Amino acid sequence: MAILKLMRLGALLMGAGLLVAGCTTSGGMPGQALGFAAAPLPAGVDPKYRRTTVKDPTGQKPGTIVIDTSERFLYLVQPGGKALRYGVGVGREGFAWKGSASIGRKAEWPGWTPPPAMRKRQPGLPAHMPGGINNPLGARALYLHKGGRDSLYRIHGTNEPHTIGRAMSSGCIRMVNEDVIDLYSRVGPGTRVVVK
């Protein structure tokens, strides 16, 4: 167990180091100097889910986040017909959702309060878990709101990177911590999110 915690911490620190290295470039966005293909993936994540720049397949305006749950990709639409593509984990059968929302708030190392329905399904869950490396929301969380109210859905990091590319969550969108840190740095409250 201690070795697993040290491995997770090492991966997180490596990702933080890459983020800082990306911020030391002159001009451009964080991570640009690294090239998206250079970002390491945690063990167990299929390489096709590596963060990369692609031709925009969404048709949405720049700054929009589009999540393709069937393909397990999140796109952040960029100017010039491009998009940043990230691999994600999505909601399992019965918990998937689609529609539009907006980022209502952002948090670094967020605490987690499982909703009552989740605690009823999984009685062993804590009433609240403080933020940190063992927290299921990972390094960052983007809270999705609809109609000005918290939808209870999140785009967040994960301490279980092997779930990227799979349908295993209770409806939230999971990203490896390095990727959610990158996305968090690029978007703010009010960003439109489209889930299809």
N, C-alpha and C positions, 0 to 999 in steps of 0.2 A: 504494500500500500504506500509506504514512504517513497519507494522508487518511482511509482506511478506519479505521485505528487511532484517529485523532483523533475521528472520528464515533462510534465505539463508546465511547470514553472519555467523550465529551460526553453520550451517552445514559445511560451509567451514572451520571455525576455528577448529571444531572438527576433520575434515579430516586432517588439518595441524598438529594438535596435535598427531594424530595417526602416521603420517609420521615421525615426530620427535621421537616419542617413538620407532618406528621401527629402527631408525638410531642409537639408543643407545645400541644396542646389540653388543656382541663381536663376530665379524666374521659374515659371511652370508650376505644376501642382505637386503636392507631396507624392512620392513614389514614382514620379516620372523618370528620374534619372536612373532608377533601378531597372526599368523595363518590367512590365508586369510578368513576363515569363520567368524573371529571376526570383520572384518571391517563392520561398520554399513552402511546400505543403506538408502538413503533419502526416505521419504514417497512417495508412489506411484510407487516405482520400484519393479517389481516382484522379489522375492528372488532367482529365478533360474538364475538371471543375476548377482549374487554376485561373486566377484572376488574369484577364487579358482585355485588350482593346479590340473590338470587332466593328464591322459595318452594322449600323443600327437596324435591327429587324422589327422595331416597334412602331415606327411612324409617330411617336409622341414628341412633344416639344422638349428641347434641352432642359435639363434639370429634373425631369420626371424620372421616378423609379418605376420600373415595370418588372413584375415577377411572373415568370412563366412556370407555373407549378408542375406542368406535365413534363417539361424539359429539365426542371430543377436549376434554373438560372435566374439571377436578378440582374437587370440592366439599369445602369444610370446613364440616361441619354445625354450625349455631349453635342456641342455644335459641330457642324460640318458633316453630318451623316454618320457619326461614330457613336459608340456606346462602350462603357466599361462593363464587362460581363464578369459576374462572380458566381461561383457554385453555391447552392443553398440546399438545406434540408427543409422539407415542407410537412404540412399536416397529414397524418395518416387518414385512412378511409374513415369517413364519418366526422372528421375534424377539418377537412379542407374547406376553403372558402374562396370566394372571388368577389370582385367589386373594386371600388375606389375608396381611398382614405387619404389622410394627410398626416405628416409627422406632427404630433401634438407637443411632444417634449423629447429630450434626449438625456441620457444618463451615462456617466462613466462608472464602471464597477457597480452596477445597480443591485439593490436588494431585490428580493423576490418574495411576493406574497401570493401563494397559489390561490386561485379563485375557489369559492366554496364547492362548486360542482366538481372540480378536479380533486379536492380533498375528500369528497364523498366517494369518488371512484378509487382513490389511492389514500386510504386512511393513515398510512405511515408518514405522509408528507408533513413537514413542519408548518406552523401557522405563518411563520416568516423566516427568511434566511437572509442574513446580511450579505452585502456584496463581497466578492473575493474569488479566488481561483477555483473554489469548489462550488460556486454558485452556478446553477444551470443557465443563467442569462449571460454568462461570460463577461468579457471585458467592456462591452458597450451595449446599450439598448436604445432603440428608436421606438417610441410608443405611438401606435397608430390610432388616430381619432377619426370618428365619423360624426358629422353633424355637431362638431364641437365637444363631443363626449368620448371618453376612452372606450375603444372597442374591445379591450382586453387582449388584442393581438399585438405582437411585437416583431420587429426585426432585431435579432440579438446574436451575440456570440454564443459559443458553446464550449463546454469542457469535454464534449464527446465528438471530436472531429470526424469519427467514422460514420456519423449520421448524415454527413453532407452527401447529397445525391440521392437521399432516401426519403420516404414518406413515413416519418416516425413521431412527429411532434403532436401536440394537442392544438395545432392550428397556427402556431407561430412559425416565423421564417428564421432558420438557423444559418449562421455563417461561421467559418473558422474565425478565431479571434483576430488574426492579422487582417482579414478582409473587413470585418465589421469596424475595426479601428480606422481603416482607410475610408470606408463609406461614411462613417461618423464625421470625419474631418471635412467631407465634401458637401454635406447637406445640412439644412437647418430646419427649425420648426416651420411648418407651412408647406414643406415639400410635398408635392402630389405623389401618391403611391397607387399604382394600378396592379391588381392581382388578377391574373387570368388562368 
